[in-house]
């Protein structure tokens, strides 16, 4: 008799647990929040994230500003860079940041043109070099930059023959979200490449 009562008790507990789990599953499927057993604590709300687990939260977007402008400012500050970002209109913004090289011992002006129209952040080192169209070393330097473009996994060199400006540039897509880890990686890659390649290129085309 005692064994039967024990078995019955175990069965009743199993049924209760099964109903509790099934109820939570149904609530979750319907978009409702399942009940939390006593003693358990709900996960804290998502914050700015970490390097290994960056947040994709946009946060509250002020009226008249692009949706990821606040995230841009937060990430620039997290990287410890000197710079500022300003909205051009409700869909566009620009940032100006100073990056420093340990190899070249130079500072570079990093610019960012962010657009919700094209869903991109265009990052470039402003006036990385100046190559006049009729310069003696221009052809050799352009050839070497094209060879570098072939080898670089991230980034590319651009040249404007009208004024001779050379940019080292990258593009980040924001069509689905603002990937904070990707943004930090691109900024660091630009900083590293600008610092590493400047001495190499200026040996071919000395700058004033």
TAVEN-V532372 format. One record per residue. SS is DSSP state (h for helix, s for strand, l for the rest). OMEGA is omega in radians with two decimals (999 if undefined). D_FIRST is the distance of its C-alpha to the first C-alpha in Angstrom with 1 decimal. Layout:
SS:OMEGA:D_FIRST  SS:OMEGA:D_FIRST
//
This chain:
l:-3.14:0.0  h:3.13:3.8  h:3.13:5.4  h:3.12:5.1  h:3.12:6.4  h:3.13:8.7  h:3.12:9.9  h:3.12:10.6  h:3.13:12.4  h:3.13:14.4  h:-3.14:15.4  h:3.09:16.6  h:3.12:18.6  h:3.13:20.1  h:-3.13:21.2  h:3.13:22.8  h:3.13:24.7  h:3.13:25.8  h:3.13:27.2  h:-3.13:28.9  h:3.14:30.6  h:3.13:31.6  h:3.11:33.1  h:-3.14:35.1  h:3.13:36.4  h:3.12:37.6  h:-3.14:39.3  h:-3.14:41.0  h:-3.13:42.3  l:3.09:43.6  l:3.12:45.5  l:-3.11:43.4  l:3.10:42.1  l:3.09:38.4  l:3.14:36.5  l:3.14:36.4  l:3.13:33.2  l:3.13:33.7  l:3.10:35.3  l:3.13:37.0  l:3.12:40.7  l:3.13:42.7  l:3.14:45.4  l:3.12:48.8  l:-3.10:51.5  l:3.10:53.9  l:-3.13:56.9  l:3.10:60.1  s:3.13:58.2  l:3.14:59.1  l:-3.12:61.2  l:-3.14:58.3  l:-3.09:56.6  s:3.12:59.3  l:3.04:58.5  l:-3.13:59.8  l:3.11:59.8  l:-3.07:63.1  l:-3.14:62.6  l:-3.11:64.6  l:3.11:68.0  l:3.13:70.9  l:3.10:73.1  l:3.14:76.0  l:3.05:74.5  l:-2.97:73.1  l:-3.08:69.3  l:-3.11:69.1  h:3.12:71.9  h:3.11:69.7  h:3.08:67.7  h:-3.14:71.0  h:-3.13:72.1  h:-3.09:68.8  h:3.08:68.9  h:3.10:72.6  h:3.14:71.8  h:3.11:68.8  l:3.12:71.1  l:-3.09:73.4  l:3.05:76.4  s:3.13:79.3  s:-3.12:79.7  s:3.10:79.3  s:3.13:78.2  s:3.09:79.6  s:3.02:78.9  l:3.05:81.8  l:-3.07:80.2  l:-3.07:76.8  l:-3.08:76.3  s:3.09:78.3  s:3.09:78.5  s:3.12:80.2  s:3.05:79.6  s:-3.04:82.0  s:3.08:80.6  s:3.05:82.4  s:-3.04:81.1  s:-3.13:82.5  l:3.13:83.1  l:-3.14:82.9  l:-3.09:85.0  l:-3.08:87.6  l:-3.14:87.7  l:2.95:88.1  s:-3.13:86.5  s:3.09:85.7  s:3.10:85.3  s:3.13:82.1  s:3.12:82.0  s:3.06:79.2  s:-3.04:79.8  s:-3.10:76.6  s:2.99:76.5  l:3.08:73.8  l:3.12:76.3  l:-3.10:76.1  l:-3.13:72.7  s:2.87:74.1  s:3.14:75.1  s:-3.12:78.3  s:3.14:78.7  s:3.02:82.1  s:-3.05:84.3  s:3.13:87.3  s:3.09:90.6  s:3.03:89.2  s:2.97:92.6  s:-3.14:95.8  l:3.09:97.6  l:-3.10:100.8  l:-3.12:101.4  l:-3.12:104.7  l:-3.11:103.5  l:-3.07:104.5  l:-3.04:101.0  h:-3.10:99.2  h:-3.13:99.0  h:-3.13:97.7  h:3.11:95.1  h:3.11:93.9  h:-3.14:93.6  h:3.11:91.5  h:3.10:89.3  h:3.06:88.6  h:3.09:87.6  h:3.10:85.3  h:3.14:83.8  h:-3.07:83.0  h:-3.06:81.1  l:3.09:79.3  l:3.14:75.7  l:3.10:75.7  l:3.12:78.8  s:3.03:82.3  s:3.09:85.9  s:-3.12:87.9  s:3.07:91.6  s:-3.10:93.8  l:-3.11:97.3  l:-3.13:98.7  l:3.08:98.2  l:-3.09:97.0  s:3.01:93.6  s:3.09:90.9  s:2.92:87.3  s:-2.89:84.2  s:3.05:81.5  s:3.09:78.0  s:3.08:76.1  s:3.13:72.4  s:3.13:70.8  l:-3.06:68.9  l:-3.14:68.1  l:3.10:64.3  l:3.03:63.9  l:-3.09:65.6  l:-3.07:64.3  h:3.14:64.9  h:3.12:64.3  h:3.13:66.9  h:3.14:69.3  h:3.14:69.2  h:3.14:69.6  h:3.13:72.7  h:-3.14:74.3  h:3.12:73.9  h:3.09:75.1  h:3.14:78.2  h:-3.12:78.9  h:-3.10:78.5  h:3.11:80.7  h:-3.12:83.4  h:-3.05:83.6  h:-3.01:83.7  h:-3.12:86.0  h:3.12:88.5  h:-3.13:90.4  h:-3.10:90.3  h:-3.13:91.8  h:2.99:94.3  l:3.10:95.8  l:-3.09:96.9  l:3.13:97.7  l:-3.11:98.6  l:3.13:97.9  l:999:100.3
//
